[in-house]
Amino acid sequence: MQKSLGIQVVKQLLFSRQVAVPQFIHHQGLSYESLKRETKKINASIQAYQIQIELTPQSMSWQGDESSVRIFYHRLLLPFTHTNFFFNDYAIQQANYDRFLNRLERKQLGVQNEVILGTCWFYINIIRQRGQAMIEAFTYDPEDPLYQLYHQDLIQLYGYEGIQLADDELFFAFFCFMDSWNYTVDEQFKQLLRTHYSVLLEKSRLFVHSLSEHYQLPALNNSQLTENITLFLIKYFESRRLLDKFLMEYHDVLVVVQAKFPQLYQWVQEEMRNYRFAGILKASEYANSTAVLLIQTAIYQVAPQKIKAYLVFQGEPAWKSFLAQELQATLGPRVELTTANPDQIQAHDLIIANYTFQPTSPAKIYYVSMVPTPKELDTLRQTIRYLYL
């Protein structure tokens, strides 16, 4: 894979703002027309990132916002970061990033975060700045409390690599760090929210209360959804433009969310459209999908979605007990499997049986053998697949 032409093109454009085409095709041993065809293929596959490779007989370079270029590389390299796919000095940057996180912990500024995701951002930002590919200008508030809390430590982190962060590059590095934060808010971060973002926290609380009434789930008010929505809002208000771009990195997730939770997606969209989502107005579909994921996660936690399944089975008792256990594991936590005799079944979702009988109410019966076959088990899995991703 490393030797493929497409990979070599993308790799060279990572390290250099502009690549000399004559030297590149000479080194690769190919014609300009071959490079042109490969570039066309790459451009067709990355349209979602709103960037393209501009190719002339003299040079090739990225066209589009630098932030979009870095987002593309982040999505591309994240799975390979720890295997040093493109580079050999990753371990040095990893050690520096770990030192940065440990320093934040000592200062009681630590947050739950995805370390590899954050380290990958750190590495890409370093490479692009060394290649003189500078970030575009952003509108941001330099007096923002979170930015003030972390920007000096970020300056020190990038200083380890000889990079002097300032202005837009500093804010982008800060936003990249925020991108790695988990939606798992610990007590330390809750206190930070109460101290610096009390207004957003209250707006989130009111939104969650409205949500709990809409779905008749009062337990949502005592979940972590309020803090998670607040963190989402902070990212949104730090830079709506950047948040949308960062979320666009996962454009394939958007399709899943819209297909899996269409009603909730539409409700959140309506709340945002009518300015009822804690001050957000006309958010992008990417922001909508993130909010839906946070909400749906909380709903599953306070009110797990379950169906009942009844095992109507005649066989040796020890085998029946063991089989019930294995079927429960096969069906997963969103199916509650109960052993029952036919006259015990009332309201139910599905029946698993190893002999023919007539239930007292209409029901779909799935017949299995004494020792269920792979085909029978696959049929059961397909039946309850809608409960899962």
Secondary structure, DSSP 8 states (H G I E B T S, - for coil): -TTSHHHHHHHHHHH-SEEEHHHHHHHHT--HHHHHHHHHHHHHH-GGGT-EEEE-SSEEEEES-HHHHHHHHHHHHGGGGGGTSS-S-HHHHHHHHHHHHHHHHHTT----B-HHHHHHHHHHHHHHHHTT---------TT-HHHHHHHHHHHHHHHTTT----HHHHHHHHHHHHHTB-S---HHHHHHHHHH-HHHHHHHHHHHHHHHHHTT-GGGGGSTHHHHHHHHHHHHHH-HHHHHHHHHTTHHHHHHHHHH-HHHHHHHHHHHHTT-BTTB-S--HHHHHHHHHHHHHHHHHHS---EEEEEE--S-HHHHHHHHHHHHHHH-TTEEEEE--GGG--S-SEEEESS----SS---EEE--SS--HHHHHHHHHHTGGG--
